[in-house]
Amino acid sequence: MAQHKRGIPRTQTTLLPPTLEDYAGRHSVARVIDAYVNGVDVVALGFKKSVAADTGRRAYAPDDLLRLYLYGYWNRICASRKLEVECQRNLELMWLMGQLAPDHKTIADFRRVNGPALRAACARFVQFLRETKLVGAEAAVVAVDGSKFKACAAKRSVMDADELAKQRKRIEKRIAEYLEEMDEADRQEEGEARPTAEQIEAALERLRKRDQKLEQAQSEVMTRTQSADTGKSARVGLTDADSVLLIGKGGEAVVGYNVQQAVDAKHHLVAHEVTTLGNDHTSLEPMATAAQQALEAKSMTVVTDCGYMNGAQAQACEERGIMPVVPMAQPAHTRAAECYPKTLFTYDQQSDTYRCPAGELLKRYKRDAKLKTDYYATNACSRCALKPNCTKSKRRSIARSWFADAAERAHARVQGDRGLMRLRRENAEHPFGNLKAMLNGAFSVRTLPKVQGEMALAVLAYNMKRAANVLGIEQMIEKLWLSAAFSNA
């Protein structure tokens, strides 16, 4: 009679492979990570405890902990407690770590204190990518995009001045109640169930510390509000001081960081930056420049969405040999929905005038050097038959930025090749999905320098995975051993 396939009896004596070398297969990702880390100069990159101390308990080597984290992020395991468990049961990690099993505190501290070094390690890997010709081709096409990543903090932890004042009033009221309870405790009869004086004093101490923290946050809010000079109260995070309240699609708010990335269209490899900006309006030129430096490309095309439209930055990109391809947002109408949009007014560069739908010329009447904007109008509006469809004011005014020509050229490139926008979607959105999965949807550390380090760790793991998919495991290991970027291997 036919039988199903079954495992061996649990009482049967077996032996694991006799050496650690047999724990990791020939095509294991652990061997790629090991080849990379073997070539990293942890001292030069600034990793903490790179040089062993002469006294005290021996520390874990930073290169071993880097191996552990790269393997973890590659396999979407970023929690230090989970990595601690994996070290004790995962055969590939036993091979990679030489059967070391650090505790979760040691693992977490490595990521927390080595933010700058992790960023340097990520940049060093880009050098390897250039050497192997995976990036850096002339006339490269790069897709730039941004996404909001959740911080290790709750929404209610980010407050403005009014919310902080309300919190302090609640604490003040609660402190008064506790003091009253202490007086009552002095008068109460023995045996009556009430909080002891020690318990009330401990609670008061916690409230006073909380109030002190809120007071410091109020000072920070005042400083940020004055420096921003927008007339709106700034916000400050109590849990993560650098996190900001970002508004996503559909108006949903998230406390986190704005992560910018530049994705090479050839192999989908990523350069990145973590910011606290509320939108992408000022990120075009910085990200395009960072991508150009990473690729070492003299000429480059940068494709992005309308959120990056910025005439001044588009012009700066062109001056660097970078051709921005950025669509303009849908034209905004004037206050009345039936009024003519600005796009119906034709600009003539030679005469520096606009022609309106009625055929009248709008001439420049004002130049604002602070806003770098010119304003155009005509006196014919009062007698124009089309005025009800154009403006509710006495006359229609058109504003034009000094950098409008560069913005229009960037938009014209979109119209000239619609396939570039499709390329942006295909290239820019896929890495963000992978990076958010690696981070389990949120950062594990707090404050901007540490978040930048964790993001660099995730991007490094992503780029290694992409390079291994392109080259193959064996070829990538061979190139890592031979690479001049890892001279100490």
Secondary structure, DSSP 8 states (H G I E B T S, - for coil): ---------TTS-----SSGGGTS-TT-HHHHHHHHHHT--HHHHT-TT-S--SSSS----HHHHHHHHHHHHHTT---HHHHHHHHHH-HHHHHHHTT----HHHHHHHHHH-HHHHHHHHHHHHHHHHHTTSS--TTEEEEEEEEEEE-SS-GGGEE-HHHHHHHHHHHHHHHHHHHHHHHHHHHS-TT-----HHHHHHHHHHHHHHHHHHHHHHHHHHHHHHHH-SSS---EESSSTT-EEEE-GGG-EEEEEEEEEEEETTT--EEEEEE--SSSTT-HHHHHHHHHHHHT-SSEEEE--GGG--HHHHHHHHHTTEEEE---------SSTTS--GGGSEEETTTTEEE-TTS-EEEEEEEETTTTEEEEE-GGGGG-TTGGGT-SSSS--EEEETTHHHHHHHHHHHHH-THHHHHHHHHHHHHHHHHHHHTTTB-SS-SHHHHHHHHHHHHHHHHHHHHHHHH-HHHHHHHHHH-GGGTT-
